């Protein structure tokens, strides 16, 4: 405790400190154990040291007992797992034939959570067959799980590819399926969430076939719309439990922002270096700590730097943890952390989701994770005991980081983030409809979720995927549709990257169709784990890129030109000099060439030509139509106004990604002019970067005023002189007023 206190005092006076926040200690809100809980479970709770339940646990038990679907949203370490384990074990004791599916987004979390329910069952002397069913489950064990397991712990991918297509083998489970638990439901947003919603449509359809009607129990981190997300994901009514009855210790939260070392370019001192220095402070005081980094590469670099700069007697106390490690290694690291053989672990968000690695007192977050919920989840990994804990958020040069550094109230006083899905995206829907018909024939007039599908079925018949016999549509293709696409991408038209160095002929990566055009064109430098590969050949037709490992002092950046055509306006709000619009667009992107950018200095040292097919996409978009009169009102030239619009759109894209809980790569941008009208007009498009859209643009339209205010706040608070990558992007012109012009434009638009 003294070591923690000394570090807290040191951080209070840190020269790069920009904000200090305290989460005060909170007492628990306790309730009596439910009378309807079995005596065995009451005894099991007593053996676990639990005399009373938290208020949200008691409410969950009551609502589940009444047959309600529930979504629970409380902070990390608030005992959410007991909310579902207790009523489910109570039901299994009364009716041992009860079956349950538990869905977790990661393998590690699945195995960790299986231990907790098995432990409670053992302490309660309740016979329980609980098994993990994932890609690591041996084939000879799988039949036993289908026949005997009461709780099957798995993930959406296994449900999609290994369970639903083979549902006759799972008949015994599905006929007796009473509960479906979906943990970390806030993870299921965007493309992944849209896919999972369709997987659940398929599951519910098969449940209906076997006359099962399971209850759904969802758990979520803190987001703005947990009830809406659960209901959109499952397409059923839910009850929300959002009061937290769990106690919590005092937590000290520090914002550390590396200083600017080049004011003209807005370049800051490396956040990785600051993270390493911070990690040493925790390590030297023997404070059990987790450090989160945004990428696998950053995890390895931070771990290496820490080991290089730490006393030999402490090196064994440091470990990295990330996806890509073999399961046995990951479990060994988890065990060592739990046994305190490791005192500082550096991880990607793989450890964000509550895997038990023992009690931690410190958390370092190297770069804003992208959402409020992720930040609070990561910070919540520290401080599960009564003693004070501390969390440190270290800002990087990214625009979203600098917005958070300048607007701490956004993190601590509000939750404007909405988790969004679009299960009716045409490409996603089509793929899952194929799977659904493969699993069970469709009856005439049957819907898929809330969607009418008669037209789609007719199109599928035209391409000889299905045939109509009587009043049912049957799958007639030889293909196995669930194996043809991933739940992580919209289309199944991905490219594979093949390393041909020294005749290895080894697949080292997969690139989605849209990204392939700007990353794996001939002569492109492609990076994998810090290694450089040059694309020697792109077999576009067969979706293969052949690369060779090289030594190079530069990386490549594609030059593209995008043309947008408006297909349909769904909503429009007219102001005096501009319009806010929402609708459907056609996007045509031409890749014209590439730049060679020197590492470290970012100098442009050459160009190359690219000759690959254009990318076409029909998607949804928000766009601003701005009259030239605004430029005249601001008193600037057309060239400066064009640069102002580009800077505004750059900032708007970054701010939108914060509000929408999405990656900036999920959004595309384009600026266009129209001189055919009486008044010269400019259009700024911010669109879903996926065919058919995934529901982002409607939210931008809805939240536009808050986003405009966010742009103004971000640019105003940036410490650069004239604009930089942390606010309005890399500027092309020499006018030093572009930054102030962007602020002025944001003010006009948000009035």
Steps between C-alpha positions, in 0.01 A plus 500: 500500500786740582656439158169583333464818705852615411432451127168687527680797656768487229238499223311793654799719419601332173619758246280355224184468712195657332218366719454320831172334591396299805230234502401502864454183700146363470320290757307197384121477478415156637185285488394181675553168323179410303270263688447294185873426471573135581657412833798349320572826321455699819765276656722541193479879528586480868810291420597770248473765771176647362239574768293743292458591133562837339178680407546441127565128557177467700301687234648282223406183690142623545450600135657181363274298732203679341616395153616845386784569257743734676802715417731593788734797468727557799875572531787250491532281812138554609407133507305478172578129453312413820194675351459212257690212664279505811155472334632257237651264759177531700306383193748221420469363855121486462511374140830328409395469133529880465744613229668840465725679253753752635649722227827682564696695235841343581631152579692618806190654656299185425742278692534748784123527549453123487715472811279738701170320429657157560648623829161628624332173399765296685468712817123456477531123447298526177604256225581709194630418154644825368726487193681742270429441132739694278769451237737349761250232609627155388274326247465189717358713784240682290247217480500469879431874533202477264357206695571589861592866562243717676691826450683535166743793500585609148530801267308646201741351245445144624123554503519627142723231348494195728163489679218644288591325170503169692196563719362141476808391698408764760134405521517388864656830602267726300179318603588566865658845452379719785753785518731687263761722665676764289784657696682822401210590272650846436767326288237410241488823303558592136579214263556235769177592679302507174624149421426370851144636485446284191661198667251545785215521247614162369526358853151620596360353179649159582379529862148556368536192280584293809228678704742671737455857627817598693542804723777748415733650760739770374779677687655825383759758596379857539369634167223746415251246362538151653125431487471607138808297401372183670156536340648566155741208534243244618182662359305442821392714796743540791500638855795729588696473825739795526524572873831379647488364852865388518748682725814650348829631634635850445661539157741776393491571126779703337520643146860528378552678167850487345633848419516651152853484361418671168231767529480566126420136419323425829731202567510376859754297692446125450217364714679163495803652676277662762321167551831323560613763753164471675520122504841517670350711781232237566749214470754649741227537762376140451150619413314222308421674170350443159601714202268513199627580150291540185690262270692174524811675373475769770468226765825337385688831470394621847589162654844499333575859608393424857723192521791690343473782755419304815734352760596136426327391821167634373502385136322170576216701657402645157296318238313573178157353427311518170313310233727286284662326799429128528225412752740324739728806516207734565374281784848478649526880503153527658604249769826684574320832531241350733777346714690834505801355314442786253432851628471694173318363197479683166191404301272586212130523582508118526505545879244780507203268534540374854724192482618422852870587532496579870472824693647807332562845646623685194396547138686686224309567178740580215280703266124555516334161425234662281193493723398608850385146579837348405688764700293439812515121448879514479535735797258277691745210486683668790351553843292195585593511870440763768835677446538803274591432137618717214463522125707706256383591150789608275404698191643432155519739204169377356217752473264291714760479779551874500124559512477284813804668657338840450147388594526275807134563585411302189646193669387562857166682476318359200457197280400620153619180334233290333561142389344451156431205273331453162404134463313580177815609316437337159829306479491380860132407478548307174785289642300405810187433300702244303606339828144505636357322194782245512400432863122488446277559194312831498121494492309726266435833678752427778709796621863502607498700821294808415600486133290397200712281275279394208694714247835368623381142473392562142846639416663198665287271286616682187865421583412138588571515871145407603194343343134519593322169553134548588487777758860467625836629381783243520878537473625319186858627464795271576668773709514519880402867549615546862860428395506768231508814718626639829293676766763775503450637146210601277600313184681170449712641217824527700856486366771277650860619532756230414866529601723362221831592667740207454210299351307500829160527326337568836179695558588776749190722493151556364377837373137595442389594150473877556831536686687286246486776240698740720736257675612212273536651153820411304816653660315585821687454827287279724580474873445192719626508861749774410644302207497659154374316194476632145211390279655340191182381334128556552282223359180706511273239348598228748531745792868430578791736569852357482754680720870476575675614820718807439713758676360846424525847649149595396139388504237565231179699509238464225366806318132464426225708348140448606189611312163488677159497332189557711242229433231588753436758774321344799516795742593863465520800733531835327675798656556838338836428339538123534305173507550188715419189298462125549456251220650245262800563277712329237875519568759455223861495619792502257849418628726717284845446654699486821750705700818370663519641854828481690485348848547736798527822291179446294673650193347427161786333309325382184188394314373196314210421267221253573282325245227302677120496461290774660302431817123555481265496794137582581477616861333746740636845574462821697595806302510876535408723206657843556429813294787714379344788693650353820846533345421861407373560854830367636693716253741235366605378155356189333829310534524581871135409549558163331789435741279614789232249398757220477629586850145515638412163343821341636412616850133405462595144402711463816237650729226285343702185571504595869124560519412189298739252669655408166841497337586797277550244223127423518432844350584637156521866396477704183484871419337611175397825331203575278509804272190400302263669744428872519701519822835319506471211751735273692404153628674319788421127513558281806384150411496139620810338348316170446269397215140557605601690816509378860286767667763769570375778271152528659667551837730769362190678366332468840805612702628759251478803730693324777756390240538856366556621859756223545688615189515854634620383841768269353649758264481785753681304770780368276833664592639504145551831322317457170352149489642150535406128489357535854230742385442581129747263331802563281453832324588552135508880475702774664214706646544510878131582562352162400478385862306811608284466186400146602400627847293779338328255264417263789347795687279591203381143448420436868287813550 
